[in-house]
Amino acid sequence: MKTWLVTTDDDEYDMFQAAIIVADSKIKAEMIAWAGLTQHKWGESIAEVDQLNFDGFGKPDALQEWHAEEIKPNKEKIVWADFNAG
């Protein structure tokens, strides 16, 4: 398994912006982000990966497009930081 930083360019309120996902491939990480985060109803818990519905992934009307980048632990660095502005 590999570790992926998955992000989206969609920048709106009440939407996920990024996630760290463990998956076998880049496309699987993007699919997991789409099925688990784009289809996620605000305020509900995210389902286990084996319970996610991937129907509609890659269609033109998919709400968010996700981009995965592999995280390689080859140096010391901050992988994730969450800053709650307000």
C-alpha positions in Angstrom: 0.0 0.0 0.0 1.1 3.6 -0.7 0.2 6.8 1.1 -1.3 9.6 -1.0 -2.1 13.3 -0.4 -5.3 13.9 -2.4 -6.4 17.4 -3.0 -9.0 19.3 -5.1 -9.0 22.7 -6.8 -12.7 23.2 -5.8 -12.7 25.8 -3.1 -16.1 26.3 -1.5 -17.7 26.2 1.9 -18.8 22.9 3.4 -16.6 20.8 1.1 -13.5 18.7 1.8 -10.3 20.2 0.4 -7.8 17.4 1.0 -7.2 14.0 2.6 -4.4 11.6 3.2 -5.5 8.2 1.8 -3.8 4.8 1.8 -4.4 2.9 -1.4 -2.7 0.7 -3.9 -2.7 3.2 -6.8 -3.2 6.9 -7.7 -6.5 6.2 -9.4 -7.8 4.2 -6.4 -6.9 7.0 -4.0 -8.7 9.5 -6.3 -11.7 7.2 -6.5 -11.8 6.8 -2.7 -11.7 10.6 -2.2 -14.5 11.1 -4.7 -16.7 8.3 -3.3 -16.0 9.1 0.4 -15.6 12.9 0.3 -17.5 14.3 -2.7 -20.5 12.1 -2.2 -20.3 12.6 1.6 -23.3 14.3 3.1 -22.1 17.1 5.4 -22.2 16.2 9.1 -22.4 12.4 8.6 -19.6 9.9 9.2 -17.6 8.6 6.2 -18.2 5.0 5.4 -15.5 2.3 5.4 -13.8 2.1 2.0 -15.4 -1.3 1.2 -18.8 0.3 1.7 -18.3 3.3 -0.6 -20.3 3.6 -3.9 -18.0 4.4 -6.9 -20.9 4.8 -9.3 -20.4 8.0 -11.3 -16.7 8.3 -10.7 -15.2 10.1 -13.7 -18.4 11.4 -15.2 -18.5 15.0 -16.4 -21.0 16.0 -13.7 -18.9 14.6 -10.8 -19.0 17.3 -8.2 -15.3 17.5 -7.4 -12.2 16.3 -9.2 -9.4 14.9 -7.0 -5.7 14.8 -7.6 -3.4 12.3 -5.8 0.3 12.8 -5.1 2.2 10.0 -3.5 3.8 10.8 -0.1 7.2 9.3 0.1 8.7 9.2 3.5 12.2 10.0 2.3 12.8 13.1 4.5 11.5 14.8 7.6 8.5 17.0 6.7 5.1 18.1 7.7 2.6 15.8 5.9 -0.6 17.3 7.2 -1.6 20.4 9.2 -5.1 21.5 9.9 -5.6 25.2 10.7 -9.0 26.3 11.7 -9.2 30.0 10.8 -11.8 32.2 12.4 
